[in-house]
Amino acid sequence: MSKPLPKELTSYDLLKTFAVVFMVVDHVGFYFFPDDNWWRVAGRLCVPVWFFLIGYANSRDLSPRLWAGAVILICSDILAGLYFFPLNILASMLIIRLSIDGLMQRALRSVSHFWAVITMLFLLAIPSGMVFEYGTLGFILAIFGYLLRRRDELKLKYKELLNHYFAFSAVAFIGLQSVLFGFETPQPMALTAGIMVVMGALYMFKPVTLPKLTEKMPRPFTWLLQLAGRRTMEIYVAHLLLFKILGVIYQPERFALLDWDLFYMGEDI
């Protein structure tokens, strides 16, 4: 059985609330403002958080809720006339949770072996992204969380590796996302500044409870932060279902009921 969640706010609540807000911003851009890439620039800020937390976690939760959420969104994409591949990010999370421990056992045999694995993941990022959202770029970000959570357990050579990997994962994410989304100046610069702040915050992240902040925070705000931080999967599924329904109703030229493709073929990622 899972441990009961603390009544106080936690650092997880704050981090996940940040990610939820920018996730919604990103999807507002996709569904309602497809010609304005600034929404997508802002939405990129949430992505490292989700994958970081997978690698950072000690558990590898494969709960029925997660499987159900992934299946529901696949079905909703078909109904809304979108695409089957790439599979949604919940499916990506399942793939990473199923394989990251075995991958890291092999990668950490030596520093040279580690960078060989990372190079392979980088080269596969774009083609694998056609199969599941973010492809192996998700693994690259999750590995940052994996290394950070276990840095006290790793040998000295891997502790030194962490700073190099911090820079690599940030640059890889910024570069690949800028290319895939076709961001134009000054959007890549804004993305770089935002991602470096997010990655820096992740580097310093620690799982702690925040009783003093909880006492000072009005109860409704505490409730909202805990809702966003502890029901992220449900919020993810619910708001996407709502946006798809609105898309089918108000934008039938983009979201034609049941007129779906096997692979994503449009310009709006």
The 8 nearest C-alpha neighbors of each residue, nearest first, counted from 0:
[[1, 2, 3, 60, 4, 62, 58, 61],
 [0, 2, 3, 4, 60, 58, 62, 5],
 [1, 3, 4, 0, 5, 58, 6, 229],
 [4, 2, 1, 5, 0, 6, 229, 7],
 [3, 5, 2, 6, 7, 1, 229, 9],
 [6, 4, 7, 3, 8, 208, 9, 2],
 [7, 5, 4, 8, 210, 213, 9, 3],
 [8, 6, 5, 210, 213, 209, 208, 9],
 [7, 9, 209, 213, 208, 12, 6, 210],
 [10, 8, 208, 12, 11, 209, 207, 7],
 [9, 11, 13, 12, 207, 206, 14, 208],
 [10, 12, 14, 9, 13, 15, 228, 206],
 [13, 11, 228, 9, 15, 10, 14, 225],
 [14, 12, 16, 10, 11, 15, 17, 224],
 [15, 13, 11, 17, 16, 12, 10, 18],
 [14, 16, 228, 18, 17, 12, 13, 11],
 [17, 15, 19, 227, 13, 228, 18, 14],
 [16, 18, 14, 15, 20, 19, 13, 21],
 [17, 19, 45, 15, 16, 21, 20, 22],
 [18, 20, 22, 16, 17, 21, 15, 23],
 [21, 19, 23, 17, 22, 18, 16, 24],
 [20, 22, 24, 42, 18, 23, 19, 45],
 [21, 23, 19, 25, 24, 20, 42, 45],
 [24, 22, 26, 25, 20, 21, 27, 19],
 [23, 25, 21, 27, 22, 26, 42, 38],
 [26, 24, 42, 39, 22, 28, 23, 27],
 [25, 27, 29, 23, 28, 24, 30, 22],
 [28, 26, 24, 30, 25, 29, 31, 23],
 [27, 29, 32, 38, 26, 25, 31, 30],
 [30, 28, 26, 33, 27, 31, 32, 25],
 [29, 31, 27, 28, 26, 32, 33, 246],
 [30, 32, 28, 27, 29, 33, 246, 26],
 [33, 31, 28, 34, 35, 29, 30, 27],
 [32, 34, 29, 35, 28, 31, 267, 30],
 [35, 33, 32, 36, 28, 267, 29, 31],
 [36, 34, 37, 33, 32, 38, 28, 39],
 [37, 35, 39, 38, 34, 40, 182, 33],
 [36, 38, 40, 39, 35, 41, 186, 28],
 [37, 39, 28, 41, 36, 40, 25, 42],
 [38, 40, 42, 25, 36, 37, 41, 28],
 [41, 39, 37, 43, 42, 38, 190, 36],
 [42, 40, 38, 39, 43, 44, 37, 21],
 [41, 43, 25, 39, 21, 44, 40, 22],
 [42, 44, 40, 41, 45, 46, 39, 25],
 [45, 43, 42, 46, 41, 194, 193, 21],
 [44, 46, 18, 48, 43, 21, 47, 22],
 [45, 47, 48, 43, 49, 44, 50, 18],
 [48, 46, 50, 49, 51, 45, 140, 44],
 [47, 49, 51, 46, 45, 50, 52, 18],
 [50, 48, 52, 51, 46, 47, 53, 45],
 [49, 51, 141, 53, 52, 47, 140, 48],
 [52, 50, 141, 144, 48, 54, 53, 49],
 [51, 53, 55, 50, 49, 54, 56, 48],
 [54, 52, 50, 51, 56, 55, 141, 49],
 [53, 55, 145, 141, 144, 51, 52, 56],
 [54, 56, 144, 145, 52, 148, 53, 51],
 [57, 55, 58, 53, 54, 52, 59, 145],
 [56, 58, 55, 59, 54, 148, 53, 145],
 [59, 57, 56, 60, 53, 96, 55, 54],
 [60, 58, 96, 61, 57, 56, 97, 53],
 [59, 61, 62, 58, 96, 65, 93, 97],
 [62, 60, 59, 65, 63, 93, 66, 96],
 [61, 63, 64, 65, 60, 66, 67, 59],
 [62, 64, 66, 65, 67, 61, 68, 60],
 [65, 63, 67, 62, 66, 68, 61, 232],
 [64, 66, 68, 67, 63, 62, 69, 61],
 [67, 65, 63, 69, 68, 64, 70, 62],
 [68, 66, 64, 70, 65, 69, 63, 71],
 [69, 67, 65, 71, 66, 70, 64, 72],
 [68, 70, 66, 89, 72, 67, 71, 90],
 [71, 69, 73, 67, 72, 68, 74, 66],
 [72, 70, 68, 74, 73, 69, 67, 75],
 [71, 73, 75, 74, 69, 70, 76, 68],
 [74, 72, 70, 76, 75, 71, 69, 83],
 [75, 73, 77, 71, 72, 76, 70, 78],
 [74, 76, 72, 78, 77, 73, 79, 71],
 [77, 75, 81, 79, 73, 74, 78, 82],
 [78, 76, 74, 80, 75, 259, 79, 81],
 [77, 79, 257, 75, 80, 76, 256, 74],
 [80, 78, 256, 76, 254, 77, 81, 75],
 [81, 79, 259, 258, 257, 255, 256, 254],
 [80, 82, 259, 76, 79, 77, 260, 254],
 [83, 81, 260, 259, 261, 263, 262, 84],
 [82, 84, 261, 262, 85, 86, 73, 260],
 [85, 83, 262, 86, 130, 82, 261, 263],
 [84, 86, 131, 130, 129, 132, 83, 87],
 [85, 87, 131, 84, 132, 90, 130, 83],
 [88, 86, 89, 90, 132, 85, 131, 91],
 [87, 89, 91, 90, 132, 92, 86, 131],
 [90, 88, 92, 69, 91, 87, 93, 65],
 [89, 91, 93, 88, 92, 87, 69, 86],
 [92, 90, 88, 94, 89, 93, 131, 132],
 [93, 91, 89, 95, 90, 94, 96, 88],
 [92, 94, 90, 96, 91, 95, 97, 89],
 [93, 95, 91, 97, 92, 96, 90, 98],
 [96, 94, 92, 98, 97, 99, 93, 91],
 [97, 95, 93, 59, 94, 98, 99, 92],
 [96, 98, 94, 95, 93, 99, 59, 100],
 [97, 99, 95, 96, 101, 100, 102, 94],
 [100, 98, 102, 95, 101, 96, 103, 97],
 [101, 99, 103, 102, 98, 104, 97, 96],
 [100, 102, 104, 103, 99, 98, 105, 97],
 [101, 103, 99, 100, 105, 104, 98, 106],
 [104, 102, 106, 100, 105, 101, 107, 99],
 [105, 103, 101, 102, 106, 107, 100, 108],
 [104, 106, 103, 102, 107, 108, 101, 112],
 [105, 107, 113, 103, 112, 108, 104, 116],
 [108, 106, 109, 113, 105, 104, 103, 110],
 [107, 109, 106, 105, 112, 104, 110, 113],
 [110, 108, 112, 107, 111, 113, 106, 105],
 [109, 111, 113, 112, 114, 107, 108, 157],
 [110, 112, 114, 113, 109, 115, 108, 106],
 [113, 111, 115, 109, 110, 114, 106, 116],
 [114, 112, 106, 110, 116, 111, 115, 107],
 [113, 115, 117, 111, 116, 112, 118, 110],
 [114, 116, 112, 118, 113, 117, 111, 119],
 [117, 115, 119, 113, 114, 118, 106, 120],
 [118, 116, 114, 120, 119, 115, 121, 113],
 [119, 117, 121, 115, 120, 116, 114, 122],
 [118, 120, 116, 122, 117, 121, 123, 115],
 [121, 119, 117, 123, 135, 118, 122, 124],
 [122, 120, 118, 124, 123, 119, 117, 136],
 [121, 123, 119, 120, 124, 118, 125, 126],
 [122, 124, 120, 121, 126, 127, 125, 119],
 [125, 123, 135, 121, 136, 134, 127, 122],
 [124, 126, 128, 127, 123, 134, 129, 122],
 [127, 125, 128, 129, 123, 124, 134, 130],
 [128, 126, 134, 129, 130, 124, 125, 123],
 [129, 127, 134, 133, 125, 131, 130, 126],
 [128, 130, 85, 127, 126, 131, 84, 125],
 [131, 129, 85, 128, 127, 84, 86, 132],
 [132, 130, 85, 86, 128, 134, 91, 129],
 [131, 133, 88, 128, 134, 85, 87, 86],
 [134, 132, 128, 136, 137, 131, 135, 124],
 [135, 133, 128, 127, 124, 131, 136, 132],
 [134, 136, 124, 138, 137, 120, 123, 127],
 [137, 135, 139, 124, 138, 134, 133, 140],
 [136, 138, 135, 140, 139, 133, 50, 134],
 [137, 139, 135, 141, 136, 140, 142, 95],
 [140, 138, 136, 142, 137, 141, 168, 135],
 [141, 139, 143, 137, 142, 138, 51, 50],
 [140, 142, 54, 51, 50, 138, 144, 143],
 [143, 141, 145, 139, 144, 140, 54, 138],
 [144, 142, 140, 141, 146, 145, 147, 51],
 [145, 143, 55, 51, 54, 147, 141, 142],
 [144, 146, 54, 142, 55, 143, 148, 147],
 [147, 145, 149, 143, 144, 148, 150, 142],
 [146, 148, 144, 150, 149, 145, 143, 55],
 [149, 147, 55, 145, 146, 150, 144, 56],
 [150, 148, 146, 152, 147, 151, 145, 153],
 [149, 151, 153, 147, 152, 146, 148, 158],
 [152, 150, 149, 153, 158, 148, 154, 147],
 [153, 151, 149, 150, 154, 148, 158, 155],
 [154, 152, 150, 151, 157, 149, 158, 155],
 [153, 155, 157, 156, 158, 152, 151, 150],
 [156, 154, 158, 157, 159, 153, 160, 150],
 [157, 155, 159, 158, 154, 160, 110, 153],
 [156, 158, 160, 159, 155, 154, 153, 161],
 [157, 159, 155, 160, 161, 156, 150, 153],
 [160, 158, 157, 156, 161, 162, 155, 163],
 [159, 161, 157, 158, 163, 162, 164, 156],
 [160, 162, 164, 158, 163, 159, 165, 157],
 [163, 161, 165, 164, 160, 159, 166, 158],
 [164, 162, 160, 166, 165, 161, 167, 159],
 [163, 165, 167, 161, 166, 162, 168, 160],
 [166, 164, 162, 163, 168, 167, 161, 169],
 [167, 165, 169, 164, 163, 168, 170, 162],
 [166, 168, 164, 170, 169, 165, 171, 163],
 [169, 167, 171, 165, 170, 166, 164, 172],
 [168, 170, 172, 166, 171, 167, 173, 165],
 [169, 171, 173, 167, 172, 168, 174, 166],
 [172, 170, 168, 174, 169, 173, 167, 175],
 [171, 173, 169, 175, 170, 174, 176, 168],
 [174, 172, 170, 176, 171, 175, 177, 169],
 [175, 173, 177, 171, 172, 176, 170, 178],
 [174, 176, 178, 172, 177, 173, 171, 179],
 [175, 177, 179, 178, 173, 174, 180, 172],
 [176, 178, 182, 174, 180, 175, 179, 181],
 [177, 179, 181, 175, 176, 180, 174, 182],
 [178, 180, 176, 181, 177, 175, 182, 268],
 [181, 179, 177, 182, 178, 176, 268, 36],
 [180, 182, 178, 179, 177, 183, 176, 36],
 [181, 183, 177, 180, 186, 187, 178, 184],
 [182, 184, 186, 185, 181, 187, 177, 36],
 [185, 183, 186, 187, 182, 188, 189, 181],
 [184, 186, 188, 187, 183, 189, 182, 190],
 [185, 187, 184, 189, 188, 183, 182, 190],
 [188, 186, 190, 189, 185, 191, 184, 182],
 [187, 189, 191, 190, 185, 186, 192, 184],
 [190, 188, 186, 192, 191, 187, 193, 185],
 [189, 191, 187, 193, 188, 192, 194, 40],
 [190, 192, 188, 194, 189, 193, 187, 195],
 [193, 191, 189, 195, 190, 194, 188, 196],
 [194, 192, 190, 196, 191, 195, 189, 197],
 [193, 195, 197, 191, 196, 192, 198, 190],
 [194, 196, 198, 192, 197, 193, 199, 191],
 [195, 197, 199, 193, 194, 198, 200, 192],
 [198, 196, 194, 200, 199, 195, 201, 193],
 [197, 199, 201, 195, 200, 196, 194, 202],
 [200, 198, 202, 196, 201, 197, 195, 203],
 [199, 201, 197, 203, 198, 202, 204, 196],
 [202, 200, 204, 198, 203, 199, 197, 48],
 [201, 203, 199, 200, 204, 198, 147, 165],
 [202, 204, 200, 201, 199, 205, 198, 147],
 [205, 203, 201, 202, 200, 206, 10, 199],
 [204, 206, 207, 203, 10, 201, 11, 202],
 [207, 205, 10, 11, 204, 208, 9, 12],
 [208, 206, 10, 9, 205, 209, 11, 8],
 [207, 209, 9, 8, 210, 7, 10, 206],
 [208, 210, 8, 9, 212, 211, 7, 213],
 [209, 211, 213, 7, 212, 208, 214, 8],
 [212, 210, 214, 213, 209, 215, 216, 7],
 [211, 213, 215, 214, 209, 210, 216, 8],
 [212, 214, 210, 216, 211, 215, 8, 7],
 [215, 213, 211, 212, 216, 210, 217, 7],
 [216, 214, 212, 213, 211, 217, 210, 218],
 [215, 217, 213, 214, 212, 218, 221, 220],
 [218, 216, 220, 219, 221, 215, 214, 213],
 [217, 219, 221, 220, 222, 216, 213, 214],
 [220, 218, 222, 221, 217, 223, 216, 224],
 [221, 219, 223, 222, 218, 217, 224, 216],
 [222, 220, 218, 224, 219, 223, 225, 216],
 [221, 223, 219, 225, 220, 224, 226, 218],
 [224, 222, 226, 220, 225, 221, 227, 219],
 [225, 223, 221, 227, 226, 222, 228, 12],
 [224, 226, 228, 222, 223, 227, 12, 229],
 [225, 227, 223, 229, 224, 228, 230, 222],
 [228, 226, 16, 224, 225, 230, 231, 229],
 [227, 229, 12, 15, 225, 16, 226, 224],
 [228, 230, 226, 225, 227, 231, 12, 15],
 [231, 229, 233, 226, 232, 227, 228, 234],
 [230, 232, 234, 233, 227, 229, 228, 235],
 [231, 233, 235, 234, 230, 236, 65, 68],
 [232, 234, 236, 235, 230, 231, 237, 68],
 [235, 233, 231, 237, 232, 236, 238, 230],
 [236, 234, 232, 233, 237, 238, 231, 239],
 [235, 237, 233, 239, 234, 238, 240, 232],
 [238, 236, 234, 240, 239, 235, 233, 241],
 [237, 239, 241, 240, 235, 236, 234, 242],
 [240, 238, 242, 241, 236, 237, 243, 235],
 [239, 241, 243, 237, 238, 242, 236, 244],
 [242, 240, 238, 244, 239, 243, 245, 237],
 [241, 243, 239, 245, 244, 240, 246, 238],
 [242, 244, 246, 240, 245, 241, 239, 79],
 [245, 243, 241, 247, 246, 242, 240, 248],
 [246, 244, 242, 248, 243, 247, 249, 241],
 [245, 247, 243, 250, 244, 249, 248, 254],
 [248, 246, 254, 251, 244, 245, 250, 249],
 [249, 247, 245, 246, 250, 244, 251, 254],
 [248, 250, 246, 247, 245, 251, 244, 254],
 [251, 249, 246, 252, 253, 247, 254, 248],
 [252, 250, 254, 255, 247, 253, 249, 248],
 [251, 253, 250, 254, 255, 247, 249, 246],
 [254, 252, 251, 250, 255, 246, 247, 80],
 [255, 253, 251, 247, 80, 79, 246, 252],
 [256, 254, 80, 251, 258, 79, 253, 252],
 [255, 257, 79, 80, 78, 258, 254, 247],
 [258, 256, 78, 80, 259, 77, 79, 255],
 [259, 257, 80, 255, 256, 260, 81, 77],
 [260, 258, 80, 81, 82, 77, 257, 261],
 [261, 259, 82, 262, 81, 83, 263, 258],
 [260, 262, 83, 82, 84, 259, 263, 81],
 [263, 261, 84, 260, 82, 83, 264, 85],
 [262, 264, 82, 265, 84, 260, 85, 261],
 [265, 263, 262, 266, 260, 82, 261, 267],
 [264, 266, 267, 263, 268, 81, 262, 82],
 [265, 267, 268, 264, 180, 263, 33, 181],
 [268, 266, 265, 33, 29, 180, 34, 264],
 [267, 266, 180, 265, 29, 179, 263, 39]]
